[in-house]
């Protein structure tokens, strides 16, 4: 017997059991998928920075590096994004053959099954590089190595299933796709109406126990060309052939697409991207139970399997593509701003250009930092579910902003499509990343904090499990232990948040990190404020918080900023505290702190319990939101990082695909290097008030060789600023020449006159 448990805890326990909202199996499986990691530290309100800084950097093995510098570079040289988009509407046959032969589809499959056995970081690096050459090729390579038959078989398949299917997936004999989304079930995938009825049927000449499947899926990448379809459906056993339960739940099976009743081949055109994507149908398709991934024992476990796989995959594929897009935007936009002149000077000198350029540069720095940190966790076998959601959401959103800024700075150069437009297709592709793997609106408003508050909170999940325990006495005992720990933690957080907020964080513990040390202190301050406000919101709103989506989104934004800023600090430390890169770090910090303070102010202004809101404001934000964002000095320094050839520019935009051809990107790089190399010559001419290099040679201002060097640079710039044009008949199949139009109207007039 315990006085505390029976006198104090029991009434609280009874009240909490009464107000705790019921949780469906799919909700619980989604919440419990994957692992917690650095997000749990941030939720304590007192992150251990030494733990973060000790995380080993993600690195490539010699074999992985050789693949990146060999087959990946060779693939990039084979790709022509304009022809893929405009002429072929698909990858050419030689590219399909190459990616199969070199096992691009089997990067994550272990070597024992014929795959490459690469780490998550290597997978990320490959996707990153290819995506800077061709979005269609990157997505084609990305999908078989993400959520799909391969990964599900590796984690949940029976040994016989792995031995049968994985070697065929690894070498491309089978092309996989995964069917989850259907017309009735988009973001709410668990509401699918696709069915599998357990029954007996004939398969390959024998009567076996199996499933009769009916489905309609859409938006399925690689679906039109897939030979092996991973299918999510709801399994039913009306005749009780495998047990007493009729509704077995979501299950996942492998469907060879040559089976009778399977219909594939039609294509979608997602935002004018031509990677293979389309709908598929199944009408009374019969498969044996052995085709269920994991066999009969895994019937009804499909949602848990999917959420577990997604906890890792969502942190690799789209974040890699997004980090690459931001880095590509930074490199190309910096180069273009440097070489493009208007009003007699480089447009990079205009502050109106510097501001968005700095935003692109800092975004590239931060997304690359977050990608590396997330891959470091994945490389050690950790599957951080909440962090993967943060990465998918913020990587794609910030890439969208970076690409929009790049388009604005390029102006008409990026608007006119053609072989020389190196930004247009990236801009068109952005909505795809925003939408897939959990639409960003859903992820921001429901998932990041909704899942994070339960999984990453130090006590909440244990409390919920105790409250839900069918054995009331056992649940009360467990709740008593964890609840009072939670109370003690909350009081500690209250005092910590009060002290750090009123002292502006100057006394918070921070590692010896040189110029970045104040940033650690501020993040510790904001972590305490976040943890306290989150606790109070959970206490006052309870289960109603998940319906307060705008509040949840703001909490999610703060948690996301804390993670992304931690990643930027970790990168700066790992790279040796490069002085030149500090401006990018400073921009990230100032912008992130502004977002955190604004979101805190918005939470306090909208928290329904106004007494609690007033108390929290006094504790965590007594002086209001004070951070204004990066100064003009920081903006100028940040933008300048990509305006000259330098080690800093290369660190900001590493390992992009570069093919020395006559394409727009290659032309831009050549012109940029030539202009930078002739800068001193151009300055001498400007000082002499001369614009014609021949006049400058005649007047002895520059030498003949220098003049020719300058002429070559100017010619290279002219090639870059050119845009494509087309013969009218190349753009319109119904085009009529002027003479034909005149003749048409003349004949039409004669016909009308005759009638």
ROKE-265491 format. One record per residue (C-alpha): residue number from 1; residue in one letter; x, y, z. Coordinates in steps of 0.05 Angstrom, whole numbers. Example, Ala and Ser with C-alpha at 12.3 -4.5 7.8 and 13.67 -1.06 7.14 Angstrom:
// ROKE-265491
NODE pos code      x      y      z
NODE   1    A    246    -90    156
NODE   2    S    273    -21    143
***
This chain:
// ROKE-265491
NODE pos code      x      y      z
NODE   1    X      0      0      0
NODE   2    X     24     70    -16
NODE   3    X     -6    133     15
NODE   4    X     15    175    -45
NODE   5    X    -13    126    -95
NODE   6    X    -80    115    -60
NODE   7    X    -92    185    -35
NODE   8    X    -61    232    -86
NODE   9    X    -50    193   -149
NODE  10    X   -115    152   -152
NODE  11    X   -163    211   -162
NODE  12    X   -118    239   -216
NODE  13    X   -112    171   -248
NODE  14    X   -188    162   -249
NODE  15    X   -199    231   -278
NODE  16    X   -146    222   -331
NODE  17    X   -174    154   -353
NODE  18    X   -241    187   -363
NODE  19    X   -215    244   -407
NODE  20    X   -162    206   -445
NODE  21    X   -187    201   -517
NODE  22    X   -191    132   -547
NODE  23    X   -134    115   -593
NODE  24    X   -144     71   -654
NODE  25    X    -96     15   -671
NODE  26    X    -72     53   -732
NODE  27    X    -59    116   -690
NODE  28    X    -21     75   -638
NODE  29    X     21     39   -691
NODE  30    X     38    105   -725
NODE  31    X     58    136   -658
NODE  32    X    101     77   -637
NODE  33    X    136     69   -704
NODE  34    X    210     83   -706
NODE  35    X    255    111   -651
NODE  36    X    266    176   -613
NODE  37    X    334    209   -615
NODE  38    X    358    281   -609
NODE  39    X    285    303   -610
NODE  40    X    277    271   -541
NODE  41    X    335    313   -514
NODE  42    X    302    377   -541
NODE  43    X    237    358   -507
NODE  44    X    271    353   -439
NODE  45    X    283    428   -440
NODE  46    X    356    416   -424
NODE  47    X    391    386   -484
NODE  48    X    459    353   -472
NODE  49    X    502    386   -525
NODE  50    X    561    340   -513
NODE  51    X    517    282   -534
NODE  52    X    502    316   -601
NODE  53    X    573    336   -614
NODE  54    X    597    264   -601
NODE  55    X    552    236   -656
NODE  56    X    601    209   -708
NODE  57    X    596    241   -777
NODE  58    X    564    201   -832
NODE  59    X    619    177   -879
NODE  60    X    624    135   -942
NODE  61    X    663     71   -949
NODE  62    X    714     65  -1005
NODE  63    X    665     22  -1044
NODE  64    X    610     73  -1036
NODE  65    X    655    130  -1056
NODE  66    X    678     91  -1117
NODE  67    X    606     80  -1137
NODE  68    X    591    154  -1130
NODE  69    X    651    174  -1172
NODE  70    X    642    117  -1222
NODE  71    X    573     91  -1242
NODE  72    X    537    153  -1214
NODE  73    X    580    201  -1254
NODE  74    X    573    156  -1315
NODE  75    X    497    157  -1307
NODE  76    X    497    233  -1300
NODE  77    X    535    239  -1365
NODE  78    X    482    197  -1400
NODE  79    X    425    242  -1378
NODE  80    X    396    300  -1416
NODE  81    X    340    330  -1375
NODE  82    X    311    370  -1432
NODE  83    X    306    311  -1479
NODE  84    X    278    268  -1423
NODE  85    X    225    320  -1409
NODE  86    X    209    347  -1478
NODE  87    X    224    293  -1528
NODE  88    X    224    224  -1496
NODE  89    X    177    234  -1437
NODE  90    X    216    178  -1403
NODE  91    X    286    156  -1388
NODE  92    X    318    128  -1452
NODE  93    X    326     53  -1458
NODE  94    X    402     55  -1448
NODE  95    X    392     90  -1381
NODE  96    X    341     39  -1358
NODE  97    X    390    -16  -1378
NODE  98    X    448     19  -1342
NODE  99    X    413     30  -1276
NODE 100    X    391    -43  -1274
NODE 101    X    459    -70  -1293
NODE 102    X    495    -27  -1242
NODE 103    X    445    -45  -1187
NODE 104    X    420     25  -1174
NODE 105    X    353     -7  -1154
NODE 106    X    389    -51  -1103
NODE 107    X    429      0  -1064
NODE 108    X    396    -17   -997
NODE 109    X    390    -92  -1009
NODE 110    X    444   -132   -972
NODE 111    X    501   -163  -1011
NODE 112    X    479   -233   -991
NODE 113    X    418   -222  -1035
NODE 114    X    456   -192  -1093
NODE 115    X    448   -119  -1074
NODE 116    X    500    -66  -1060
NODE 117    X    488    -63   -985
NODE 118    X    499     12   -981
NODE 119    X    488     54   -919
NODE 120    X    431    105   -914
NODE 121    X    483    160   -923
NODE 122    X    509    129   -988
NODE 123    X    437    122  -1013
NODE 124    X    426    195   -996
NODE 125    X    490    217  -1031
NODE 126    X    472    180  -1095
NODE 127    X    402    210  -1098
NODE 128    X    431    278  -1082
NODE 129    X    480    278  -1139
NODE 130    X    433    248  -1192
NODE 131    X    378    298  -1175
NODE 132    X    423    357  -1194
NODE 133    X    426    327  -1264
NODE 134    X    356    298  -1274
NODE 135    X    295    297  -1228
NODE 136    X    264    240  -1267
NODE 137    X    326    196  -1260
NODE 138    X    334    213  -1186
NODE 139    X    262    193  -1171
NODE 140    X    269    130  -1212
NODE 141    X    329    109  -1171
NODE 142    X    302    135  -1106
NODE 143    X    235     98  -1103
NODE 144    X    259     25  -1105
NODE 145    X    306     42  -1047
NODE 146    X    253     75  -1005
NODE 147    X    186     50   -979
NODE 148    X    169    -10  -1022
NODE 149    X    176    -85  -1033
NODE 150    X    252    -86  -1022
NODE 151    X    253    -51   -955
NODE 152    X    191    -87   -929
NODE 153    X    219   -155   -949
NODE 154    X    285   -139   -914
NODE 155    X    251   -121   -849
NODE 156    X    190   -166   -848
NODE 157    X    195   -218   -903
NODE 158    X    203   -292   -891
NODE 159    X    270   -322   -909
NODE 160    X    241   -357   -970
NODE 161    X    209   -292   -994
NODE 162    X    275   -255   -986
NODE 163    X    313   -308  -1024
NODE 164    X    262   -309  -1080
NODE 165    X    249   -235  -1091
NODE 166    X    308   -193  -1066
NODE 167    X    359   -218  -1117
NODE 168    X    310   -202  -1173
NODE 169    X    298   -133  -1145
NODE 170    X    372   -120  -1135
NODE 171    X    392   -132  -1208
NODE 172    X    330   -102  -1240
NODE 173    X    298   -165  -1266
NODE 174    X    238   -141  -1226
NODE 175    X    219    -68  -1223
NODE 176    X    181    -52  -1159
NODE 177    X    128     -3  -1140
NODE 178    X     84      5  -1079
NODE 179    X      9     17  -1080
NODE 180    X    -17     54  -1020
NODE 181    X    -56    116  -1042
NODE 182    X   -125    107  -1071
NODE 183    X   -180    156  -1093
NODE 184    X   -216    148  -1027
NODE 185    X   -154    149   -983
NODE 186    X   -102    203   -995
NODE 187    X    -71    232   -933
NODE 188    X   -117    187   -892
NODE 189    X    -87    124   -922
NODE 190    X   -115     80   -867
NODE 191    X   -185     93   -894
NODE 192    X   -171     53   -958
NODE 193    X   -227     11   -987
NODE 194    X   -182    -38  -1024
NODE 195    X   -198   -108  -1001
NODE 196    X   -170   -178   -996
NODE 197    X   -219   -234   -979
NODE 198    X   -188   -298   -952
NODE 199    X   -214   -357   -992
NODE 200    X   -191   -419  -1029
NODE 201    X   -172   -414  -1101
NODE 202    X   -130   -443  -1157
NODE 203    X    -60   -417  -1165
NODE 204    X    -11   -447  -1215
NODE 205    X    -55   -509  -1221
NODE 206    X    -63   -523  -1147
NODE 207    X   -118   -506  -1098
NODE 208    X    -89   -464  -1042
NODE 209    X   -112   -417   -987
NODE 210    X   -104   -346  -1009
NODE 211    X   -134   -277  -1020
NODE 212    X   -180   -250  -1073
NODE 213    X   -159   -178  -1082
NODE 214    X   -195   -117  -1110
NODE 215    X   -163    -49  -1112
NODE 216    X   -156     18  -1146
NODE 217    X    -91     55  -1132
NODE 218    X    -64    120  -1161
NODE 219    X     -3    165  -1159
NODE 220    X     41    103  -1158
NODE 221    X    112    118  -1179
NODE 222    X    142     65  -1225
NODE 223    X     72     35  -1228
NODE 224    X     65     36  -1304
NODE 225    X    129     -5  -1314
NODE 226    X    129    -46  -1250
NODE 227    X    134   -122  -1252
NODE 228    X    125   -130  -1176
NODE 229    X     72    -90  -1140
NODE 230    X     73    -82  -1065
NODE 231    X      0    -74  -1046
NODE 232    X    -32    -47   -982
NODE 233    X   -103    -70   -971
NODE 234    X   -152    -89   -916
NODE 235    X   -157   -164   -904
NODE 236    X   -222   -198   -886
NODE 237    X   -236   -270   -865
NODE 238    X   -312   -277   -869
NODE 239    X   -310   -354   -868
NODE 240    X   -259   -357   -811
NODE 241    X   -209   -396   -851
NODE 242    X   -149   -371   -812
NODE 243    X   -180   -352   -744
NODE 244    X   -240   -324   -707
NODE 245    X   -230   -252   -728
NODE 246    X   -266   -227   -790
NODE 247    X   -233   -158   -799
NODE 248    X   -158   -171   -798
NODE 249    X   -135   -101   -815
NODE 250    X    -86    -70   -864
NODE 251    X    -39   -120   -895
NODE 252    X     16   -118   -948
NODE 253    X     26   -168  -1004
NODE 254    X     70   -178  -1065
NODE 255    X     32   -179  -1131
NODE 256    X     68   -199  -1196
NODE 257    X     36   -153  -1246
NODE 258    X     28   -207  -1298
NODE 259    X    -26   -242  -1256
NODE 260    X    -96   -244  -1286
NODE 261    X   -138   -185  -1264
NODE 262    X    -80   -136  -1255
NODE 263    X    -85    -74  -1298
NODE 264    X    -25    -27  -1303
NODE 265    X      7     17  -1356
NODE 266    X    -31     82  -1356
NODE 267    X      9    143  -1335
NODE 268    X     -2    206  -1295
NODE 269    X     38    270  -1311
NODE 270    X     55    297  -1242
NODE 271    X     71    371  -1248
NODE 272    X    100    359  -1317
NODE 273    X    151    309  -1289
NODE 274    X    161    248  -1333
NODE 275    X    184    196  -1284
NODE 276    X    139    135  -1290
NODE 277    X     77    146  -1247
NODE 278    X      6    123  -1256
NODE 279    X    -56     86  -1231
NODE 280    X    -67     11  -1227
NODE 281    X   -126    -34  -1214
NODE 282    X   -138   -105  -1191
NODE 283    X   -202   -142  -1204
NODE 284    X   -211   -209  -1169
NODE 285    X   -136   -222  -1168
NODE 286    X   -121   -286  -1130
NODE 287    X    -55   -297  -1093
NODE 288    X    -34   -350  -1043
NODE 289    X    -23   -329   -971
NODE 290    X     52   -340   -982
NODE 291    X     51   -275  -1022
NODE 292    X     33   -234   -960
NODE 293    X     98   -202   -937
NODE 294    X    117   -242   -875
NODE 295    X     66   -296   -891
NODE 296    X      1   -311   -856
NODE 297    X     29   -289   -788
NODE 298    X     36   -217   -814
NODE 299    X    -37   -210   -836
NODE 300    X    -64   -146   -805
NODE 301    X      5   -118   -788
NODE 302    X     12    -77   -852
NODE 303    X      3     -9   -821
NODE 304    X     57    -21   -769
NODE 305    X    103    -47   -823
NODE 306    X     91     14   -867
NODE 307    X    100     64   -810
NODE 308    X    165     30   -788
NODE 309    X    193     33   -858
NODE 310    X    170    104   -868
NODE 311    X    204    126   -804
NODE 312    X    271    116   -840
NODE 313    X    254    127   -913
NODE 314    X    221    194   -902
NODE 315    X    286    221   -874
NODE 316    X    328    201   -935
NODE 317    X    296    208  -1003
NODE 318    X    261    275  -1006
NODE 319    X    309    310   -958
NODE 320    X    367    288  -1002
NODE 321    X    332    314  -1064
NODE 322    X    314    379  -1028
NODE 323    X    383    391  -1001
NODE 324    X    411    381  -1070
NODE 325    X    360    429  -1100
NODE 326    X    378    483  -1051
NODE 327    X    453    473  -1062
NODE 328    X    443    474  -1138
NODE 329    X    401    538  -1132
NODE 330    X    456    570  -1090
NODE 331    X    512    552  -1138
NODE 332    X    475    571  -1202
NODE 333    X    443    634  -1174
NODE 334    X    508    660  -1144
NODE 335    X    544    648  -1210
NODE 336    X    489    681  -1251
NODE 337    X    484    741  -1205
NODE 338    X    560    749  -1210
NODE 339    X    564    749  -1286
NODE 340    X    499    784  -1303
NODE 341    X    505    860  -1309
NODE 342    X    450    912  -1309
NODE 343    X    456    987  -1303
NODE 344    X    531    978  -1314
NODE 345    X    545    934  -1253
NODE 346    X    538    862  -1232
NODE 347    X    468    849  -1205
NODE 348    X    501    814  -1145
NODE 349    X    518    885  -1120
NODE 350    X    444    903  -1111
NODE 351    X    418    893  -1041
NODE 352    X    352    871  -1069
NODE 353    X    388    812  -1100
NODE 354    X    433    800  -1040
NODE 355    X    375    788   -993
NODE 356    X    343    728  -1030
NODE 357    X    412    703  -1049
NODE 358    X    433    701   -976
NODE 359    X    369    663   -961
NODE 360    X    386    611  -1014
NODE 361    X    457    604   -988
NODE 362    X    437    595   -915
NODE 363    X    381    547   -934
NODE 364    X    431    504   -973
NODE 365    X    478    505   -913
NODE 366    X    423    485   -863
NODE 367    X    390    431   -905
NODE 368    X    456    398   -919
NODE 369    X    473    400   -845
NODE 370    X    406    369   -826
NODE 371    X    412    316   -881
NODE 372    X    480    295   -855
NODE 373    X    459    293   -782
NODE 374    X    396    252   -798
NODE 375    X    437    203   -840
NODE 376    X    487    197   -782
NODE 377    X    429    171   -739
NODE 378    X    404    125   -794
NODE 379    X    474     97   -805
NODE 380    X    475     73   -732
NODE 381    X    409     37   -740
NODE 382    X    366     91   -707
NODE 383    X    301    106   -744
NODE 384    X    280    174   -716
NODE 385    X    206    178   -735
NODE 386    X    193    249   -712
NODE 387    X    258    276   -742
NODE 388    X    243    242   -808
NODE 389    X    176    279   -810
NODE 390    X    211    344   -794
NODE 391    X    262    332   -849
NODE 392    X    210    315   -902
NODE 393    X    168    376   -884
NODE 394    X    221    429   -877
NODE 395    X    269    404   -930
NODE 396    X    216    408   -983
NODE 397    X    186    473   -958
NODE 398    X    254    508   -954
NODE 399    X    274    481  -1022
NODE 400    X    211    512  -1049
NODE 401    X    231    580  -1021
NODE 402    X    303    573  -1046
NODE 403    X    280    554  -1117
NODE 404    X    230    611  -1118
NODE 405    X    285    659  -1098
NODE 406    X    330    631  -1152
NODE 407    X    276    641  -1204
NODE 408    X    266    713  -1182
NODE 409    X    340    730  -1188
NODE 410    X    347    696  -1255
NODE 411    X    286    731  -1283
NODE 412    X    271    715  -1355
NODE 413    X    331    669  -1361
NODE 414    X    295    618  -1317
NODE 415    X    226    630  -1346
NODE 416    X    241    613  -1418
NODE 417    X    243    537  -1424
NODE 418    X    291    499  -1468
NODE 419    X    357    461  -1465
NODE 420    X    393    521  -1435
NODE 421    X    345    531  -1377
NODE 422    X    378    496  -1318
NODE 423    X    325    517  -1266
NODE 424    X    256    509  -1299
NODE 425    X    246    435  -1288
NODE 426    X    269    438  -1216
NODE 427    X    217    493  -1205
NODE 428    X    162    451  -1236
NODE 429    X    181    391  -1194
NODE 430    X    175    426  -1126
NODE 431    X    100    412  -1115
NODE 432    X    113    337  -1121
NODE 433    X    158    336  -1060
NODE 434    X    111    380  -1022
NODE 435    X     53    331  -1033
NODE 436    X     80    260  -1027
NODE 437    X    100    219   -966
NODE 438    X     50    258   -924
NODE 439    X     27    325   -951
NODE 440    X     62    382   -916
NODE 441    X     -2    413   -890
NODE 442    X    -18    347   -855
NODE 443    X     53    337   -831
NODE 444    X     59    406   -801
NODE 445    X     -9    410   -768
NODE 446    X    -17    339   -743
NODE 447    X     46    297   -746
NODE 448    X    108    334   -722
NODE 449    X     82    357   -655
NODE 450    X     24    307   -651
NODE 451    X     73    249   -654
NODE 452    X    131    286   -623
NODE 453    X     92    306   -560
NODE 454    X     78    233   -545
NODE 455    X    141    198   -570
NODE 456    X    195    248   -553
NODE 457    X    165    273   -487
NODE 458    X    204    241   -429
NODE 459    X    141    216   -393
NODE 460    X     77    224   -433
NODE 461    X     78    158   -471
NODE 462    X     90    119   -406
NODE 463    X     32    156   -373
NODE 464    X    -14    141   -432
NODE 465    X      5     67   -431
NODE 466    X     -9     64   -356
NODE 467    X    -77     98   -365
NODE 468    X    -96     50   -421
NODE 469    X    -76    -13   -382
NODE 470    X   -134    -61   -377
NODE 471    X   -109    -82   -308
NODE 472    X   -130    -20   -267
NODE 473    X    -86    -35   -207
NODE 474    X    -24    -47   -249
NODE 475    X    -39     15   -289
NODE 476    X    -47     57   -226
NODE 477    X     20     33   -198
NODE 478    X     56     48   -263
NODE 479    X     21    116   -269
NODE 480    X     40    134   -197
NODE 481    X    113    123   -212
NODE 482    X    117    162   -277
NODE 483    X     67    218   -260
NODE 484    X    106    245   -201
NODE 485    X    170    242   -241
NODE 486    X    133    284   -292
NODE 487    X    111    334   -239
NODE 488    X    183    341   -213
NODE 489    X    208    350   -284
NODE 490    X    156    403   -298
NODE 491    X    177    444   -237
NODE 492    X    250    438   -258
NODE 493    X    232    461   -328
NODE 494    X    192    519   -300
NODE 495    X    251    544   -259
NODE 496    X    299    532   -316
NODE 497    X    255    568   -367
NODE 498    X    245    627   -319
NODE 499    X    319    635   -305
NODE 500    X    341    629   -377
NODE 501    X    287    674   -405
NODE 502    X    298    731   -356
NODE 503    X    374    727   -364
NODE 504    X    369    719   -440
NODE 505    X    404    652   -434
NODE 506    X    472    680   -417
NODE 507    X    481    631   -359
NODE 508    X    458    569   -395
NODE 509    X    510    514   -401
NODE 510    X    542    511   -470
NODE 511    X    602    474   -500
NODE 512    X    666    510   -516
NODE 513    X    647    523   -588
NODE 514    X    684    588   -603
NODE 515    X    641    642   -636
NODE 516    X    581    595   -637
NODE 517    X    578    587   -562
NODE 518    X    523    640   -552
NODE 519    X    480    602   -602
NODE 520    X    481    540   -559
NODE 521    X    459    581   -499
NODE 522    X    400    610   -537
NODE 523    X    378    542   -561
NODE 524    X    381    516   -489
NODE 525    X    338    576   -469
NODE 526    X    287    563   -524
NODE 527    X    286    488   -510
NODE 528    X    266    502   -438
NODE 529    X    212    551   -460
NODE 530    X    186    501   -511
NODE 531    X    184    443   -461
NODE 532    X    147    485   -409
NODE 533    X     95    512   -458
NODE 534    X     84    443   -488
NODE 535    X     73    412   -419
NODE 536    X     23    466   -400
NODE 537    X    -14    460   -467
NODE 538    X    -19    385   -457
NODE 539    X    -43    395   -385
NODE 540    X    -96    447   -401
NODE 541    X   -120    419   -467
NODE 542    X   -109    344   -460
NODE 543    X   -135    305   -520
NODE 544    X   -166    368   -549
NODE 545    X    -97    392   -568
NODE 546    X    -97    347   -630
NODE 547    X   -158    386   -655
NODE 548    X   -123    452   -643
NODE 549    X    -83    444   -707
NODE 550    X    -57    515   -711
NODE 551    X    -29    510   -640
NODE 552    X      0    442   -656
NODE 553    X     32    469   -719
NODE 554    X     66    526   -681
NODE 555    X     94    477   -629
NODE 556    X    118    434   -687
NODE 557    X    152    494   -719
NODE 558    X    191    507   -655
NODE 559    X    212    434   -648
NODE 560    X    233    434   -721
NODE 561    X    274    497   -713
NODE 562    X    308    469   -652
NODE 563    X    329    407   -691
NODE 564    X    350    444   -755
NODE 565    X    391    495   -716
NODE 566    X    424    440   -676
NODE 567    X    443    408   -742
NODE 568    X    474    473   -767
NODE 569    X    516    480   -704
NODE 570    X    538    407   -710
NODE 571    X    559    418   -782
NODE 572    X    600    481   -765
NODE 573    X    635    442   -710
NODE 574    X    648    380   -753
NODE 575    X    677    421   -810
NODE 576    X    728    453   -765
NODE 577    X    692    519   -749
NODE 578    X    707    549   -816
NODE 579    X    710    624   -807
NODE 580    X    685    638   -877
NODE 581    X    622    597   -865
NODE 582    X    603    632   -801
NODE 583    X    559    682   -839
NODE 584    X    515    626   -864
NODE 585    X    510    597   -793
NODE 586    X    494    666   -765
NODE 587    X    439    677   -816
NODE 588    X    408    609   -798
NODE 589    X    410    624   -724
NODE 590    X    381    694   -729
NODE 591    X    325    671   -774
NODE 592    X    310    609   -733
NODE 593    X    309    648   -667
NODE 594    X    261    698   -698
NODE 595    X    215    641   -719
NODE 596    X    218    609   -650
NODE 597    X    202    675   -614
NODE 598    X    145    691   -662
NODE 599    X    115    622   -654
NODE 600    X    119    626   -578
NODE 601    X     84    694   -581
NODE 602    X     30    664   -625
NODE 603    X     20    605   -579
NODE 604    X     14    650   -518
NODE 605    X    -35    695   -555
NODE 606    X    -80    637   -574
NODE 607    X    -76    588   -515
NODE 608    X   -149    580   -492
NODE 609    X   -133    582   -418
NODE 610    X   -115    656   -411
NODE 611    X    -91    651   -339
NODE 612    X    -40    598   -359
NODE 613    X    -22    638   -421
NODE 614    X     -8    700   -378
NODE 615    X     34    660   -330
NODE 616    X     74    630   -387
NODE 617    X     85    697   -419
NODE 618    X    114    723   -353
NODE 619    X    160    663   -349
NODE 620    X    184    651   -420
NODE 621    X    174    716   -458
NODE 622    X    171    774   -409
NODE 623    X    197    824   -459
NODE 624    X    160    798   -520
NODE 625    X    189    772   -586
NODE 626    X    253    812   -594
NODE 627    X    295    777   -648
NODE 628    X    291    814   -714
NODE 629    X    328    765   -758
NODE 630    X    395    772   -794
NODE 631    X    427    840   -799
NODE 632    X    444    872   -865
NODE 633    X    517    858   -851
NODE 634    X    503    784   -844
NODE 635    X    460    783   -906
NODE 636    X    516    815   -946
NODE 637    X    569    767   -920
NODE 638    X    525    707   -931
NODE 639    X    508    725  -1003
NODE 640    X    582    737  -1019
NODE 641    X    599    665  -1003
NODE 642    X    577    642  -1073
NODE 643    X    600    702  -1114
NODE 644    X    673    681  -1123
NODE 645    X    707    613  -1135
NODE 646    X    728    591  -1065
NODE 647    X    733    533  -1017
NODE 648    X    673    563   -980
NODE 649    X    631    560  -1044
NODE 650    X    652    488  -1055
NODE 651    X    635    469   -983
NODE 652    X    566    500   -991
NODE 653    X    552    464  -1056
NODE 654    X    591    398  -1053
NODE 655    X    587    339  -1100
NODE 656    X    537    365  -1150
NODE 657    X    533    330  -1217
NODE 658    X    577    366  -1266
NODE 659    X    582    344  -1339
NODE 660    X    628    384  -1383
NODE 661    X    580    391  -1442
NODE 662    X    546    450  -1476
NODE 663    X    487    450  -1428
NODE 664    X    464    510  -1389
NODE 665    X    497    491  -1323
NODE 666    X    565    477  -1355
NODE 667    X    562    542  -1394
NODE 668    X    547    579  -1330
NODE 669    X    605    549  -1292
NODE 670    X    654    565  -1348
NODE 671    X    630    637  -1353
NODE 672    X    633    646  -1278
NODE 673    X    704    622  -1273
NODE 674    X    726    664  -1333
NODE 675    X    693    727  -1305
NODE 676    X    724    716  -1236
NODE 677    X    792    705  -1270
NODE 678    X    787    771  -1308
NODE 679    X    762    813  -1251
NODE 680    X    827    851  -1242
NODE 681    X    831    865  -1317
NODE 682    X    760    892  -1317
NODE 683    X    775    937  -1257
NODE 684    X    834    969  -1293
NODE 685    X    790    983  -1353
NODE 686    X    735   1013  -1310
NODE 687    X    786   1058  -1275
NODE 688    X    808   1082  -1344
NODE 689    X    735   1092  -1364
NODE 690    X    742   1044  -1422
NODE 691    X    693    990  -1443
NODE 692    X    724    964  -1508
NODE 693    X    783    918  -1493
NODE 694    X    816    936  -1559
NODE 695    X    817   1009  -1538
NODE 696    X    846    988  -1472
NODE 697    X    902    950  -1507
NODE 698    X    916   1009  -1553
NODE 699    X    921   1055  -1492
NODE 700    X    967   1008  -1455
NODE 701    X    917    995  -1399
NODE 702    X    918    920  -1411
NODE 703    X    959    872  -1453
NODE 704    X    935    837  -1516
NODE 705    X    933    771  -1479
NODE 706    X    891    801  -1424
NODE 707    X    845    832  -1476
NODE 708    X    834    765  -1509
NODE 709    X    822    733  -1441
NODE 710    X    769    786  -1426
NODE 711    X    737    776  -1495
NODE 712    X    731    701  -1482
NODE 713    X    698    715  -1415
NODE 714    X    648    763  -1446
NODE 715    X    632    714  -1501
NODE 716    X    619    660  -1448
NODE 717    X    572    707  -1412
NODE 718    X    535    721  -1476
NODE 719    X    523    646  -1485
NODE 720    X    496    641  -1414
NODE 721    X    446    698  -1419
NODE 722    X    419    672  -1485
NODE 723    X    352    637  -1480
NODE 724    X    322    584  -1525
NODE 725    X    274    596  -1582
NODE 726    X    237    546  -1626
NODE 727    X    208    542  -1695
NODE 728    X    132    551  -1688
NODE 729    X    118    482  -1716
NODE 730    X    163    451  -1663
NODE 731    X    116    477  -1609
NODE 732    X     48    470  -1641
NODE 733    X     24    410  -1681
NODE 734    X    -34    453  -1708
NODE 735    X     11    510  -1729
NODE 736    X     -4    541  -1796
NODE 737    X     43    586  -1834
NODE 738    X     21    657  -1849
NODE 739    X      7    641  -1922
NODE 740    X    -35    581  -1903
NODE 741    X    -75    623  -1854
NODE 742    X    -90    675  -1908
NODE 743    X   -111    621  -1957
NODE 744    X   -155    589  -1904
NODE 745    X   -193    653  -1890
NODE 746    X   -198    669  -1965
NODE 747    X   -229    601  -1979
NODE 748    X   -275    609  -1918
NODE 749    X   -299    676  -1945
NODE 750    X   -312    647  -2014
NODE 751    X   -352    590  -1983
NODE 752    X   -395    638  -1943
NODE 753    X   -406    683  -2004
NODE 754    X   -427    623  -2045
NODE 755    X   -477    602  -1992
***
